[in-house]
Amino acid sequence: MAAQEDGGELFSVVISAIAKDDPMKAGELFREALMNGTVDGRSIYNAAYSISRSLGELGAIPLLEFADSLPQRQQSNAIHNAMRAMSDTEQIKLLSELRQRSADGTYDGARLDYAFAIALGSNREMAEAWLEKLPEGETKVELQLSAANRLMQEGNKEEAGEWFQRAIISSPGREKELMLEAARNIAYSNPEGIALFATMLPPDSTLTADDLKSHALNSIHSGSGGLVAVTDALRNPDEKAKLIMQTLETLSKSNNLMMNATDIEILSRRIDGASP
């Protein structure tokens, strides 16, 4: 077993060295080893990472040709890792190809969101210009949400709010649905963003404690302040108190409260303050 692991590690090292000078050749050797079963596990990931990064420097098409030869679970990792080594222009070319594949059903739309977020981080102006040229529809809305989530994670709340507004303005009747989708992506790391996005909902899109129940549980990883931030998305004081009580009850049943006496006091005061 140890010998097999050592062999796999050596293969990764050799392939990585070849990929620096001749990534196409490295890709051929990797494909052959993959088909013959002489490489597996962590070695596949390490070798694919090195090759895709080098191919990314050559452009979108060589990268995609290599990614197409990988097992499905490895494809998106290879593409996303390589994007950081690509020029801005090639990133946009790659996005266009991935969007077409997503429309054809041959590429996961959620992974397209992630690829767009990477491009947005590399060259925001170019990525935004690419997105604006897309026809109105589901794909464009999802990418707008992706941009809002990424900017929120970066702490750029103002621009995050602008992107979220774009998404809901172009999707009348789906404002609450999109709000909860965005909340799912930021509750763990940026729960305060949920309240910000909630302020942009139309008056008839009212959030309830039940709407935010799962998001509140995720927000606990940011401490009691995370839960307080999520309750700020609710307009009704009774719903705020209900959400806190629901969350504490669920956590206590799981024996995973993740809070001390100070946290409980903070939340108790918030409940008292929410009471009419």
C-alpha positions in Angstrom: 0.0 0.0 0.0 2.8 2.4 1.0 4.7 1.5 -2.2 1.6 2.3 -4.3 1.2 5.6 -2.6 4.9 6.4 -3.2 4.5 5.5 -6.8 1.5 7.8 -7.2 3.3 10.7 -5.6 6.3 10.1 -7.9 4.0 10.1 -10.9 2.5 13.4 -9.8 6.0 15.0 -9.4 7.1 13.7 -12.8 4.0 14.9 -14.6 4.2 18.3 -12.9 7.8 18.7 -14.2 6.8 17.7 -17.7 3.7 20.0 -17.7 5.9 23.1 -17.1 7.6 22.7 -20.5 5.2 20.5 -22.5 1.7 20.4 -20.9 0.2 18.8 -24.0 2.6 15.8 -23.6 1.9 15.7 -19.9 -1.8 15.5 -20.6 -1.3 12.6 -23.0 0.8 10.7 -20.4 -1.7 11.4 -17.7 -4.6 10.2 -19.9 -2.8 7.0 -20.6 -2.0 6.4 -17.0 -5.6 7.1 -16.0 -7.0 4.7 -18.6 -4.6 2.0 -17.5 -5.4 2.4 -13.8 -1.8 3.2 -12.8 -2.8 6.5 -11.2 -5.7 7.1 -8.8 -6.8 9.0 -5.7 -4.8 12.1 -4.7 -2.3 11.5 -7.5 -5.1 12.2 -10.0 -5.9 15.5 -8.4 -2.2 16.7 -8.1 -1.3 15.7 -11.6 -4.5 17.2 -13.1 -3.9 20.4 -11.2 -0.4 20.9 -12.6 -1.4 20.1 -16.1 -4.5 22.3 -16.1 -2.6 25.3 -14.7 0.0 25.0 -17.5 -2.7 24.5 -20.1 -4.5 27.5 -18.8 -1.6 29.6 -19.7 -2.0 28.4 -23.3 -5.6 29.4 -23.4 -9.2 28.3 -23.1 -9.4 25.7 -25.8 -6.3 23.6 -24.8 -7.6 23.6 -21.2 -11.1 22.5 -22.2 -9.7 19.7 -24.4 -7.8 18.4 -21.4 -10.8 18.8 -19.0 -12.9 16.8 -21.4 -10.6 13.8 -20.9 -11.0 13.8 -17.2 -13.5 12.0 -15.0 -16.6 14.2 -14.5 -15.9 14.9 -10.9 -12.4 16.2 -11.8 -13.4 18.5 -14.7 -14.7 21.5 -12.8 -11.7 21.4 -10.4 -9.3 21.5 -13.3 -11.1 24.3 -15.0 -11.5 26.5 -11.9 -7.8 26.0 -10.8 -6.6 26.8 -14.3 -8.6 30.0 -14.6 -6.3 31.7 -12.2 -3.4 31.2 -14.5 -5.3 32.4 -17.6 -5.2 35.8 -19.2 -8.3 38.0 -18.7 -9.2 37.6 -22.4 -8.9 33.8 -22.3 -11.1 33.7 -19.2 -13.8 35.5 -21.0 -13.5 33.1 -23.9 -13.7 30.2 -21.5 -16.9 31.7 -19.9 -18.6 31.9 -23.3 -17.8 28.3 -24.0 -18.9 27.2 -20.5 -22.2 29.1 -20.9 -22.9 27.4 -24.2 -22.2 24.0 -22.6 -24.4 24.9 -19.6 -27.2 25.7 -22.1 -26.6 22.4 -23.8 -26.8 20.6 -20.5 -23.2 19.4 -20.7 -21.9 21.6 -17.9 -23.3 22.3 -14.5 -24.8 25.8 -14.2 -23.7 26.2 -10.6 -20.1 25.6 -11.7 -20.6 28.3 -14.3 -21.5 30.6 -11.5 -18.3 29.8 -9.7 -16.2 30.3 -12.9 -17.8 33.7 -13.4 -17.0 34.7 -9.8 -13.3 33.8 -10.5 -13.4 36.0 -13.7 -15.0 38.8 -11.7 -12.2 38.7 -9.2 -9.6 38.8 -11.9 -10.9 41.6 -14.1 -14.2 43.0 -12.8 -14.8 45.4 -15.7 -14.3 42.8 -18.4 -16.4 40.2 -16.6 -19.2 42.7 -16.1 -19.1 43.7 -19.7 -19.4 40.1 -20.8 -22.4 39.5 -18.5 -24.2 42.6 -19.7 -24.1 41.3 -23.3 -26.0 38.1 -22.3 -29.7 37.9 -23.1 -32.1 38.3 -20.2 -33.0 35.0 -18.6 -32.2 32.5 -15.9 -28.5 32.2 -16.6 -27.9 36.0 -16.4 -29.9 36.2 -13.1 -27.9 33.4 -11.5 -24.6 35.0 -12.5 -25.8 38.3 -11.1 -26.5 36.6 -7.8 -23.0 35.0 -8.0 -21.5 38.4 -8.4 -23.5 39.7 -5.4 -22.4 36.8 -3.2 -18.7 37.2 -4.1 -18.7 40.9 -3.5 -20.4 40.4 -0.2 -17.8 37.9 0.8 -15.1 40.4 -0.1 -16.8 42.9 2.2 -17.9 45.2 -0.7 -21.5 45.5 0.5 -22.5 48.5 -1.7 -21.6 46.8 -4.9 -23.0 43.5 -3.7 -26.3 45.3 -3.1 -26.2 46.7 -6.6 -25.8 43.3 -8.2 -28.6 41.8 -6.1 -30.9 44.6 -7.2 -30.1 43.9 -10.8 -31.1 40.2 -10.3 -34.4 41.0 -8.6 -35.4 43.8 -11.0 -35.0 41.5 -13.9 -37.0 38.8 -12.2 -40.3 40.3 -11.0 -42.3 37.9 -8.9 -39.2 36.0 -7.9 -37.7 38.5 -5.5 -38.2 36.4 -2.3 -37.0 33.2 -4.0 -33.8 34.9 -5.2 -33.3 36.5 -1.7 -33.4 33.0 -0.1 -31.0 31.6 -2.7 -28.6 34.4 -2.0 -29.0 33.9 1.8 -28.1 30.2 1.4 -24.7 31.2 -0.1 -23.7 33.8 2.5 -25.4 32.7 5.8 -22.3 30.8 6.9 -19.6 33.5 6.3 -21.5 36.8 5.8 -24.9 36.6 7.6 -25.1 40.4 7.8 -25.6 40.4 4.1 -28.9 38.7 4.4 -30.4 41.8 6.2 -28.9 44.1 3.6 -30.5 42.1 0.7 -33.8 41.9 2.6 -34.1 45.7 2.6 -34.2 45.6 -1.2 -37.3 43.4 -1.4 -40.6 44.9 -2.4 -43.2 45.5 0.4 -45.2 42.4 -0.6 -42.2 40.1 -0.3 -42.3 39.5 3.5 -39.8 37.1 5.1 -40.8 34.9 8.0 -38.9 33.0 10.7 -39.6 29.7 8.8 -38.1 31.2 5.6 -34.8 31.8 7.4 -34.7 28.8 9.8 -31.9 26.9 8.0 -30.0 30.1 7.3 -30.1 31.1 11.0 -28.5 27.7 11.9 -25.7 28.3 9.4 -25.1 31.8 10.8 -24.3 30.4 14.2 -20.8 29.7 13.0 -20.3 33.5 13.2 -21.4 33.4 16.9 -24.5 34.9 18.4 -23.8 38.0 16.3 -24.5 35.9 13.2 -27.9 34.9 14.4 -28.7 38.5 15.4 -27.7 39.7 11.9 -30.1 37.2 10.3 -33.0 38.3 12.5 -32.4 41.8 11.2 -33.8 40.6 7.9 -37.2 40.2 9.4 -39.6 43.1 9.7 -42.0 41.6 12.2 -40.8 41.7 15.9 -42.7 38.5 16.7 -41.0 36.7 13.7 -37.6 37.9 15.0 -38.2 36.4 18.5 -39.6 33.2 16.9 -36.5 32.7 14.8 -34.1 33.1 17.7 -36.2 30.7 19.8 -36.5 28.1 17.0 -32.7 28.2 16.4 -31.8 27.8 20.1 -34.3 25.0 20.5 -32.8 23.1 17.5 -29.2 23.6 18.7 -30.0 22.5 22.2 -31.6 19.3 20.9 -28.4 18.5 18.9 -26.2 19.1 21.9 -24.3 21.5 19.8 -25.3 24.9 21.1 -21.9 26.6 20.2 -22.7 29.4 22.7 -21.8 30.5 26.2 -23.7 32.5 28.8 -22.7 35.8 27.2 -24.1 34.7 23.8 -27.4 33.6 25.5 -27.7 36.9 27.3 -27.2 38.8 24.0 -30.0 36.8 22.3 -32.3 37.1 25.4 -32.0 40.9 25.2 -32.7 40.8 21.5 -35.9 38.7 22.2 -37.0 41.2 24.9 -36.3 44.1 22.6 -38.3 42.5 19.8 -41.3 41.9 22.0 -44.1 44.5 21.5 
